[in-house]
Amino acid sequence: MDNKSNKLKIANQIIYFKSSELMTEITDKSIDTIVTSPPYNRGKNYDDDYNDKLPESEYFELLKKVFSECYRVLKNNSVFFLNIGDSANDQGKSENVAKLAENIGFNRIQSIIWVKSILGKGHYTPSGGNKRLNNIWEYIFLFSKGEKYELDVKSIGIKYADKSNIGRYSEDDLRDAGNVWLINYAKTTGKTIKKGHEAPFPIEIPFRCIKLVNANNVLDPFAGTCSTLAAAHYLGIPGFGYEKYPKLDVIKDRILNSNFTPQDQVLIPDLEKSVKILNDFLININFYEKLINKQLDIKKFGNIKKLKTIQRTLQSLNIQNPNLDAIINQLMDQSKIKGKKTKSLTDYLK
């Protein structure tokens, strides 16, 4: 750490340990893109010294100052990504924060929807009770400073599900993935919170944002655990962050040892086709007969609960496997395990 300027340099990343209300260390119009997620002001455990439940007027005044500085340091015709979500008790706050940025002078381009959890995959804090549904998504607002910005949409694109579109809409097998991003939110625990941060920002989000604009540098005025700088480090570009209440060990580990790799995007049609191919394969090799005749290693298939999970998945995709259905029904009837502890197929077939 540089005690004179109160900053820390990690590889090509610089973190200033102060408020971003005045970013005097950053010159005018020197930043290619900004990716950030400000405190949500709802009582999160960021740091013992930080009050995450400011009066609303003070919270908005803080954001107004920071956004003004963001506008100053951002290059003309560059973009600003702002992530924020509503909680159960402050619906509409995200929209008010977005309007603050517009009032500063940023042009509002569109909203990207970050889906944190869907159909049991990913994490969110159950909070709805019997009054409301749980929030499983957040906004990533896209702003620009100027009108002549450009997005490289194929830099985070996906392959065509319908290959006949190649040549019709594009010369290569790559298309715009759209503005709904499924990035599963990491589960946090008490141990995680003590070591780091209650609301860690997934590295995948700044990675995609930086790729979208082919940025040569990036700024995060609310750096937190420095996920944005971790993405910048992975991409080999300089990053600048401001964090008033830093956890040094967490920041260093996040930037240097995150083991981040870009998230593979599996097309749903390909996933469905793969399941069907596997299902057909199992039917064609007389899976049922080999199972009953003990010609297969049953341990690989686990217990009846696991087989029923496969059964439900196939049924949800309208794929029939009568052999699997027969196995499950036979085992359920003959071992009489309904309502009792599941018995393994290995034990049953002994």
C-alpha positions as CSV (number, residue, x, y, z in Angstrom):
1,M,0.0,0.0,0.0
2,D,1.1,3.5,-0.8
3,N,0.6,5.4,2.5
4,K,1.1,8.8,0.9
5,S,-1.7,8.5,-1.5
6,N,-3.6,5.8,0.4
7,K,-3.8,3.5,-2.5
8,L,-3.0,-0.1,-3.3
9,K,-1.7,-1.4,-6.6
10,I,-2.2,-5.0,-7.5
11,A,-0.8,-6.0,-10.9
12,N,-2.3,-3.5,-13.2
13,Q,-5.2,-2.6,-10.9
14,I,-5.3,0.4,-8.5
15,I,-7.6,0.8,-5.6
16,Y,-8.0,4.2,-3.8
17,F,-9.1,3.9,-0.2
18,K,-11.4,6.9,-0.1
19,S,-14.9,8.0,-1.1
20,S,-15.5,8.4,-4.8
21,E,-17.4,11.6,-4.2
22,L,-14.2,13.3,-5.3
23,M,-12.1,11.3,-7.6
24,T,-9.2,13.8,-7.9
25,E,-6.8,11.0,-8.9
26,I,-8.6,10.4,-12.2
27,T,-8.3,13.0,-15.0
28,D,-11.2,14.3,-17.1
29,K,-12.3,12.1,-19.9
30,S,-9.8,9.4,-19.3
31,I,-12.0,6.4,-18.6
32,D,-13.3,4.0,-21.3
33,T,-16.1,2.5,-19.3
34,I,-17.6,2.4,-15.8
35,V,-19.0,-0.7,-14.2
36,T,-20.4,-0.5,-10.7
37,S,-22.9,-1.6,-8.2
38,P,-23.5,1.0,-5.4
39,P,-24.6,0.1,-1.9
40,Y,-28.4,-0.5,-2.0
41,N,-28.9,1.3,1.3
42,R,-31.0,-1.4,2.9
43,G,-28.9,-2.4,5.9
44,K,-26.4,-4.8,4.3
45,N,-23.4,-5.8,6.3
46,Y,-20.6,-4.2,4.2
47,D,-18.5,-3.0,7.1
48,D,-18.9,-2.2,10.8
49,D,-18.0,1.4,10.2
50,Y,-20.4,1.9,7.2
51,N,-24.0,2.9,7.7
52,D,-26.0,1.1,4.9
53,K,-29.2,2.7,6.0
54,L,-28.8,6.4,5.4
55,P,-31.7,8.7,5.3
56,E,-32.9,8.6,1.7
57,S,-32.0,12.2,1.0
58,E,-28.4,11.6,2.1
59,Y,-28.2,8.4,0.1
60,F,-29.3,10.1,-3.1
61,E,-27.0,13.0,-2.5
62,L,-24.1,10.6,-2.2
63,L,-25.0,8.9,-5.5
64,K,-25.5,12.3,-7.2
65,K,-21.9,13.4,-6.2
66,V,-20.4,10.1,-7.4
67,F,-22.3,10.1,-10.7
68,S,-21.2,13.6,-11.4
69,E,-17.6,12.5,-11.0
70,C,-18.3,9.5,-13.2
71,Y,-19.6,11.8,-15.9
72,R,-16.5,14.0,-15.6
73,V,-13.9,11.2,-15.9
74,L,-15.7,9.2,-18.6
75,K,-14.6,9.8,-22.2
76,N,-17.1,11.2,-24.6
77,N,-19.2,8.6,-26.5
78,S,-18.4,6.0,-23.8
79,V,-20.8,3.9,-21.6
80,F,-21.7,3.5,-18.0
81,F,-23.1,0.2,-16.6
82,L,-25.0,0.6,-13.3
83,N,-26.3,-2.5,-11.4
84,I,-28.9,-2.0,-8.7
85,G,-32.0,-4.0,-7.6
86,D,-35.2,-3.4,-5.7
87,S,-35.8,-5.2,-2.4
88,A,-39.1,-6.3,-1.0
89,N,-39.6,-3.1,0.9
90,D,-38.2,-0.5,-1.5
91,Q,-39.8,-1.2,-4.8
92,G,-39.0,1.6,-7.3
93,K,-35.6,2.6,-5.8
94,S,-33.7,1.3,-8.8
95,E,-35.7,3.5,-11.1
96,N,-35.1,6.6,-8.9
97,V,-31.3,5.8,-9.0
98,A,-31.4,5.6,-12.8
99,K,-33.1,8.9,-13.0
100,L,-30.4,10.4,-10.9
101,A,-27.8,9.4,-13.5
102,E,-30.0,10.8,-16.3
103,N,-30.3,14.1,-14.4
104,I,-26.5,14.3,-14.3
105,G,-26.4,14.2,-18.1
106,F,-26.1,10.5,-19.0
107,N,-28.3,9.2,-21.8
108,R,-30.3,6.2,-20.8
109,I,-29.9,3.5,-23.5
110,Q,-31.7,0.4,-22.1
111,S,-32.1,-2.0,-19.2
112,I,-30.3,-5.3,-19.0
113,I,-32.0,-7.8,-16.7
114,W,-29.6,-9.9,-14.6
115,V,-31.4,-13.1,-13.6
116,K,-29.7,-14.3,-10.4
117,S,-31.7,-17.4,-9.8
118,I,-34.2,-19.4,-11.8
119,L,-35.9,-22.8,-11.4
120,G,-33.8,-23.7,-8.3
121,K,-30.4,-22.7,-9.8
122,G,-28.7,-19.8,-8.1
123,H,-29.2,-18.1,-4.8
124,Y,-31.5,-15.4,-3.4
125,T,-32.7,-14.5,0.1
126,P,-36.3,-15.7,0.6
127,S,-38.2,-12.6,1.8
128,G,-41.6,-12.5,0.2
129,G,-43.6,-14.5,2.8
130,N,-47.3,-14.4,1.8
131,K,-47.3,-10.8,0.8
132,R,-45.1,-10.8,-2.4
133,L,-42.9,-12.9,-4.6
134,N,-39.2,-13.2,-4.2
135,N,-37.0,-10.9,-6.2
136,I,-34.7,-13.1,-8.4
137,W,-33.4,-10.5,-10.9
138,E,-31.8,-7.0,-10.8
139,Y,-31.3,-4.2,-13.3
140,I,-28.0,-3.4,-15.1
141,F,-28.8,0.1,-16.5
142,L,-26.9,1.0,-19.6
143,F,-26.1,4.7,-20.0
144,S,-23.9,6.6,-22.5
145,K,-22.1,9.9,-22.4
146,G,-22.7,11.1,-26.0
147,E,-24.5,9.5,-28.9
148,K,-21.7,8.0,-30.9
149,Y,-20.9,5.0,-28.6
150,E,-20.7,1.4,-30.0
151,L,-21.4,-2.0,-28.5
152,D,-19.6,-5.1,-29.8
153,V,-22.6,-7.4,-29.2
154,K,-21.1,-10.5,-30.6
155,S,-18.2,-10.3,-28.2
156,I,-20.5,-12.0,-25.7
157,G,-22.7,-13.6,-28.3
158,I,-24.1,-17.1,-28.6
159,K,-24.4,-19.6,-31.4
160,Y,-27.6,-19.8,-33.5
161,A,-30.0,-22.5,-32.5
162,D,-31.4,-22.5,-36.0
163,K,-28.3,-22.8,-38.3
164,S,-30.3,-21.6,-41.3
165,N,-29.9,-18.1,-39.9
166,I,-26.2,-18.2,-40.8
167,G,-25.8,-16.2,-43.9
168,R,-29.3,-14.7,-43.5
169,Y,-28.5,-12.5,-40.5
170,S,-24.8,-13.1,-40.1
171,E,-21.8,-14.6,-41.9
172,D,-20.7,-16.6,-38.9
173,D,-22.4,-18.7,-36.3
174,L,-22.8,-16.0,-33.7
175,R,-25.6,-13.8,-32.7
176,D,-26.5,-11.1,-30.1
177,A,-27.4,-12.9,-26.9
178,G,-29.9,-10.2,-25.8
179,N,-30.4,-8.1,-22.7
180,V,-31.4,-10.9,-20.3
181,W,-28.3,-12.4,-18.6
182,L,-28.6,-15.6,-16.5
183,I,-25.7,-15.3,-14.1
184,N,-26.3,-17.3,-11.0
185,Y,-25.8,-15.4,-7.8
186,A,-23.2,-17.1,-5.5
187,K,-24.6,-18.4,-2.2
188,T,-23.3,-16.4,0.8
189,T,-22.9,-17.8,4.3
190,G,-22.0,-16.3,7.7
191,K,-18.5,-17.4,7.2
192,T,-18.4,-15.7,3.8
193,I,-19.8,-12.5,5.2
194,K,-17.2,-12.3,8.0
195,K,-14.4,-12.9,5.5
196,G,-15.6,-10.6,2.7
197,H,-18.9,-9.1,1.7
198,E,-22.5,-9.9,2.1
199,A,-23.4,-9.0,-1.5
200,P,-20.5,-9.9,-3.7
201,F,-20.7,-8.7,-7.3
202,P,-20.2,-11.7,-9.8
203,I,-17.1,-11.2,-11.9
204,E,-19.0,-12.4,-14.9
205,I,-21.0,-9.2,-15.0
206,P,-18.1,-6.7,-15.4
207,F,-16.4,-9.2,-17.7
208,R,-19.4,-9.0,-20.1
209,C,-19.7,-5.2,-19.8
210,I,-16.0,-4.6,-20.5
211,K,-16.1,-7.0,-23.5
212,L,-19.2,-5.3,-24.9
213,V,-17.3,-2.0,-25.4
214,N,-13.7,-3.4,-25.9
215,A,-12.6,-1.1,-23.2
216,N,-8.9,-0.3,-22.6
217,N,-9.5,0.6,-19.0
218,V,-12.4,0.6,-16.5
219,L,-13.5,2.3,-13.3
220,D,-15.6,1.1,-10.4
221,P,-16.4,3.9,-8.0
222,F,-18.0,1.4,-5.5
223,A,-15.3,-1.3,-5.7
224,G,-16.4,-3.4,-2.8
225,T,-14.5,-6.7,-3.1
226,C,-13.2,-5.5,-6.5
227,S,-15.0,-7.9,-8.8
228,T,-14.8,-5.3,-11.6
229,L,-11.0,-5.1,-11.2
230,A,-10.8,-8.8,-11.1
231,A,-12.5,-8.9,-14.5
232,A,-10.1,-6.2,-15.8
233,H,-7.1,-8.2,-14.5
234,Y,-8.4,-11.3,-16.3
235,L,-8.8,-9.2,-19.5
236,G,-5.3,-7.6,-19.1
237,I,-6.5,-4.0,-18.9
238,P,-5.9,-1.4,-16.2
239,G,-8.7,-0.9,-13.7
240,F,-9.3,1.8,-11.1
241,G,-11.5,1.4,-8.0
242,Y,-12.6,3.4,-5.0
243,E,-13.5,1.7,-1.7
244,K,-13.8,3.6,1.5
245,Y,-13.9,0.5,3.8
246,P,-11.6,-2.0,2.1
247,K,-10.9,-5.6,3.2
248,L,-7.4,-5.9,1.9
249,D,-7.0,-9.7,2.0
250,V,-10.4,-10.2,0.3
251,I,-9.5,-7.6,-2.4
252,K,-6.1,-9.2,-3.2
253,D,-7.6,-12.7,-3.3
254,R,-10.5,-11.5,-5.5
255,I,-8.2,-9.9,-8.1
256,L,-5.4,-12.4,-8.2
257,N,-6.9,-15.7,-7.1
258,S,-10.5,-15.7,-8.1
259,N,-10.0,-18.6,-10.6
260,F,-12.5,-16.8,-12.8
261,T,-13.4,-18.3,-16.2
262,P,-16.1,-16.9,-18.5
263,Q,-19.4,-18.6,-18.0
264,D,-20.3,-21.1,-20.7
265,Q,-23.6,-20.4,-22.3
266,V,-25.4,-23.6,-23.2
267,L,-28.3,-23.1,-25.6
268,I,-31.5,-24.5,-24.2
269,P,-32.4,-26.3,-27.6
270,D,-28.9,-27.9,-27.5
271,L,-29.5,-29.0,-23.9
272,E,-32.9,-30.5,-24.8
273,K,-31.4,-32.3,-27.8
274,S,-28.6,-33.7,-25.6
275,V,-31.0,-35.1,-23.1
276,K,-33.1,-36.7,-25.8
277,I,-29.9,-38.2,-27.4
278,L,-28.8,-39.6,-24.1
279,N,-32.3,-41.0,-23.4
280,D,-32.5,-42.7,-26.8
281,F,-29.0,-44.1,-26.3
282,L,-30.0,-45.7,-23.0
283,I,-33.2,-47.2,-24.5
284,N,-31.2,-48.6,-27.5
285,I,-28.7,-50.4,-25.3
286,N,-31.4,-52.3,-23.4
287,F,-30.7,-50.3,-20.3
288,Y,-33.7,-51.9,-18.4
289,E,-32.7,-55.5,-19.1
290,K,-29.1,-54.9,-18.2
291,L,-30.1,-53.2,-15.0
292,I,-32.3,-56.1,-13.9
293,N,-29.7,-58.7,-14.9
294,K,-27.0,-56.8,-12.9
295,Q,-24.9,-56.2,-16.0
296,L,-24.5,-52.5,-15.1
297,D,-22.7,-50.9,-12.2
298,I,-25.7,-49.7,-10.2
299,K,-23.6,-47.5,-8.0
300,K,-23.2,-45.1,-10.9
301,F,-26.9,-44.4,-10.9
302,G,-27.3,-43.7,-7.1
303,N,-30.7,-44.1,-5.3
304,I,-34.3,-44.0,-6.4
305,K,-34.5,-40.2,-5.6
306,K,-31.8,-39.6,-8.3
307,L,-33.7,-41.7,-10.8
308,K,-36.9,-39.9,-10.1
309,T,-35.0,-36.6,-10.7
310,I,-34.1,-37.9,-14.1
311,Q,-37.7,-39.0,-14.7
312,R,-39.1,-35.5,-13.8
313,T,-36.6,-33.8,-16.1
314,L,-37.5,-36.1,-19.0
315,Q,-41.2,-35.5,-18.4
316,S,-40.8,-31.7,-18.3
317,L,-39.2,-32.0,-21.8
318,N,-42.0,-34.3,-23.0
319,I,-39.5,-37.2,-23.5
320,Q,-40.8,-40.6,-22.7
321,N,-38.7,-43.4,-21.3
322,P,-41.0,-46.4,-20.4
323,N,-38.0,-48.5,-19.2
324,L,-37.0,-45.9,-16.6
325,D,-40.7,-45.5,-15.5
326,A,-41.0,-49.3,-15.1
327,I,-37.8,-49.5,-13.1
328,I,-38.9,-46.8,-10.7
329,N,-42.4,-48.2,-10.3
330,Q,-41.1,-51.7,-9.7
331,L,-38.7,-50.6,-7.1
332,M,-41.2,-48.3,-5.4
333,D,-43.7,-51.2,-5.2
334,Q,-41.5,-54.1,-4.2
335,S,-39.2,-52.4,-1.7
336,K,-42.2,-50.6,-0.1
337,I,-40.2,-47.4,0.5
338,K,-43.0,-44.9,0.1
339,G,-42.7,-42.4,2.9
340,K,-39.5,-44.1,4.2
341,K,-35.8,-43.6,3.8
342,T,-34.9,-44.2,0.2
343,K,-33.3,-47.6,-0.4
344,S,-30.5,-47.8,-3.0
345,L,-30.8,-49.8,-6.2
346,T,-27.7,-51.6,-5.1
347,D,-29.3,-52.9,-2.0
348,Y,-32.5,-53.8,-3.8
349,L,-30.9,-55.8,-6.6
350,K,-28.6,-57.9,-4.3
